Amino acid sequence: MKSPSILDKSSKYPLLFWQPKQNFFCRFISTPAGCRLLLVSNYIIWIFFFYVSFLLVKSFPNTFWQIFIATLISEIIEKYLKIKCLWRRPLNHHAKKLPQGFMHSWYQIGSFPSGHTIKATFFFLFVLQYGVFSPYLFILFTLPLLFFRILTGFHYPADVFGGAAFGALIWFSVKGLQFSPSLVNFTQKVFNTIFFIR
């Protein structure tokens, strides 16, 4: 059963706290294939972000530090607000367990903001800024995954909208940062060594 605070928010802001009438999360965790799909949908986006990071740093070594600072800021914001627990995840109101492979303690705290969306937003803006990847393919890959997290009860739309706002603010804060040539050259040498680039 939903807590009164969420029921109140749902009635006042139906779009921001929308959830499907069907309990898709419980349907997915009732089968091994569904559990695997939840797990893959949760982690595959991080592999994609790593690939985009690779393209960015390979072409523009200075972006390594922009991405590093953006990620650090996003982690601090996300963890602080989720520990504050403005509201719990939708799935916490109708499920007591998560499939193996999820950090159970992390999913028992707050829902706001969506960390996936924060990073998807600032990576998307880096892609627009530096042109290393098709923005259309980026959207085609990330949007269904973010919507799937709403559909399966990991987030409310409010978490995703908030994550997008934070992601845009973080990108705006770091997009113009330029680091010393010696640091950038060192970064490029380390990067090229790790990935066997000549």
N, C-alpha and C positions, 0 to 999 in steps of 0.2 A: 504494500500500500504506500502511496506517495505521502511524504510529510506534508503538513498543512502549509508550510511556507512555499513548497513547490506547487501545490494545488492552487494557492493564491496567485503565484507568478504565472502559472499556466492560464488562468482565467483572465488575468490582466493583460498578459503579453503572449497570446496564443502562438504567434509566429516565432518568437524568440525561444519559447519552451515547447515547441511542437515535438511530439513523439508519435510514431505509428500506433494504431490501435492494436495491431498484432504484436506479440512479444517475440520479435525475430531473434533476439539474443538467446532466449531459452530454446528456441527451435534449433538454432545452430549448435549449441553445446550438447544437444541431445544425441548427436551423431558424431562419429570420429571424423568424417569428411567435413562436417560443419565446423568442428573445433579447429581442424587444420586450416580451413579457409579464413577463420577469424585470426588465427596466428599469422598466416601469410599476409593478410591485408594490413595487419598491424605493423609488420617489420619491413615489408618490401619497399615502402616509401623511403626508408632510411638508406637502402641500397641505391635507390634512384638519386637521392640527394648527394650521396658519396660520388656517384658518377658525374653529376653536374658540378660538384666541387672540383673533381679531377679536371674537367674541361676548363673551368674558370682559372684554376691555378696554372695549368699547363700553358694557357695563352697569356694570362696576366698574373704573374707571380705575386704582385702586390695584393691581389684579392685573398690570398691565404689568410692574411692578418685581418682583413675586413670580415671574412667569414668566421674566423676564430672569435673575434670580438662580438659579432652579431650573435653567434651561438652561445657565448658566455652570458651575454645580457639576457637572451631569451630563456636560458635555463634558470637564471636568478629570478626573473619575473614569474615564470611558470611555477617554479617550486614554492615561491613565497605565497602566491595567490592560491595555489591548490592546498597548501597547508592551512591557510586561512579558512578554506572550505566555505565559500560563499553559498554553494549548494553542492549536493552530492551528484555523482553520475546517475543518469536514468537507470542503468542496470542495477544499481545498488538497491533500488526500491522493489525489485522483483526477482533478484537472483542472489544466492548466497555464495556462489563459487565461480571461479574462472577456470578456463582450460589450462592445462599445464603449459608452461612457456611464458606466461604472463607474470609480471611482478605484482603479486597479490596485494601487498601493502600499499603500493602506489595507486592501485585502482580503488582503494577504500577511502581515499581522501577526496578533496574537491574536484569538480569537473571543469571549472573555469580557470584559465583559458585553455583552448586546445593547442598543445605543443606542436602537434603535427601541422596545424594551420599556420602558426607563427613562422615556422621554418619554411613551409611551402610558399608563404607570401614573400619573405625576404629573398629566398632563392629565385622565385619568379621575377622579382624586380632586378636582381643581379643579372639574370638571363636577358631581360630587356635592356639593361644598362650596357652589357658587354657583348651581346649578340653571339654567344657561344653555342646556343641550342635553340631549337624552334619553340617560341612561346606557345604556339598552338598545340604542339605535342606535349609540352609541359602541362598545360591545362587539361588536355585529354587524358593524361595519366593520373594527375593528382586529384582533380575534382570528384571523379567517381569514388576514389578511396575515402575522401573526406566525407562525402555524402553517406557512404556505407557505414562510417563510424556513428553518424547520427541515427541511421536506420536501425543499427544493432544496439543502440543504447549506451554507447561509450561517451556520447556528447549530446548536448542540446544545440540547436542552431546558434543560440547566444554565445556559446563557447567558441564556435567557429568564427562568428562575426568579430568577437573580441580578439581572437587569435589573429585574424587578418589585420585588425587595426594595430595591434602591437607589432606584428611583423613589418607593416609599412613604416611605422615610427622608428623601428630599429634600423631598417634599411636606410631611411633618411638620415639617421644619426651617423652611419658609418660609410655611406657611399662615397664621400669625398675624402676619406682618410688616405693620406699618402705616407709611406714609410721610407726610411733612409735607404738609399741605393745599396749600401753594404748589407743591410738586413734583407732586402729583397733578393740580392744576388745569392746570399747564403741560403735563403729559402729555396730558390730555384735549383741550386746545386744539390741540396738534400732531396728535393722532390725528384729531380732527374735521376739521382742515385737509387732511390727507393723503387721507382717505376722503370728503371733501365732505359732511360731516355738519353740519347746522345745528341 
